[in-house]
Amino acid sequence: MKEYYTIVTSDVAFTYPEAKELARTVANRLEPSSPYISSDRQLPRFVHVCPDVREDVAYLHRLCDKGYRMSVLTGYLKVEKLAFVLQSLDSSKSEEYLDDIELELQEFKETVYQSLTATHHPDYAGEGSGELFFPVETGEYDGAGGSAYLEREGDRGVW
């Protein structure tokens, strides 16, 4: 199974079942952190960015943190968009007049995004190994973290 150094998702609108599948895919496909701990390189990471109004990110956060024992950090990004009035130089004037043109702001828009960054536990060896690191896959996740989101599916005993 191929593993990736960086996995990025953007504005994925999902509910609990989709978040569960995304967390599973990320946990199984992201490279382990252990080979990079002693180097100057950043750890392999999963990054998800979406508008600040998305409330469903809590499912993904809980699944990565409790269900797959990943280190999860959250934060915010503020993006500023500036739109300027279109200006042109009369064709009869030389390019020297470009220095005299002043930029006029037409629109200013500020948008806040939330970010979620997850890395594997330093002891995780990779390739989906370990009951310790993937408790949601093995049935060992007991919801002790106050989660009502990880429940068994039917009578099959699978997550």
C-alpha positions, 0 to 999 in steps of 0.5 A, spaced: 500 500 500 502 506 497 503 511 503 504 519 502 508 524 505 502 529 505 495 529 504 491 535 503 483 536 503 480 542 502 472 544 504 470 537 504 463 537 507 461 531 510 457 528 515 459 522 520 459 516 516 464 520 510 468 523 516 469 516 518 472 513 511 476 520 510 479 518 517 481 511 515 484 513 509 488 518 512 490 513 517 492 508 512 495 512 507 499 517 511 507 515 512 509 514 519 512 519 523 518 515 526 523 516 520 523 523 520 523 525 528 531 525 528 531 529 521 530 536 520 524 535 515 517 536 517 513 530 519 508 527 514 502 530 515 494 531 513 492 538 513 484 539 512 482 546 511 475 549 510 470 555 512 470 557 519 462 555 519 463 548 518 461 544 524 462 537 522 470 538 522 469 535 530 467 528 527 474 528 523 478 531 529 475 526 534 476 520 529 483 522 528 485 523 535 481 517 539 480 512 533 487 512 530 491 515 535 494 521 531 496 528 534 491 533 532 492 540 532 487 545 530 487 553 528 485 558 524 487 562 517 485 569 516 485 570 508 484 577 505 482 578 498 483 585 495 480 587 489 482 593 485 479 598 480 481 597 473 485 602 471 489 603 464 494 608 461 491 612 455 495 609 449 498 616 447 502 617 454 508 613 455 510 608 460 513 614 465 506 615 467 505 609 470 508 611 476 503 616 477 497 612 477 495 610 484 491 604 486 484 604 488 481 599 492 474 596 490 473 591 495 476 588 501 474 581 503 476 577 509 475 570 510 476 566 516 478 558 515 479 553 520 485 548 519 486 541 522 493 538 522 494 531 524 500 526 524 502 519 526 504 517 533 512 517 533 511 510 535 507 508 529 511 503 524 506 504 518 502 499 514 496 500 518 499 496 524 498 495 531 492 495 535 494 500 539 494 505 534 488 504 530 483 502 536 477 504 531 479 498 526 480 493 532 474 494 536 478 496 542 476 504 542 471 504 548 469 511 547 472 513 554 473 520 551 466 522 551 465 520 544 458 518 542 460 518 534 464 511 534 459 506 535 459 499 532 455 498 525 449 493 526 451 486 529 457 484 525 461 487 530 465 491 525 466 499 526 
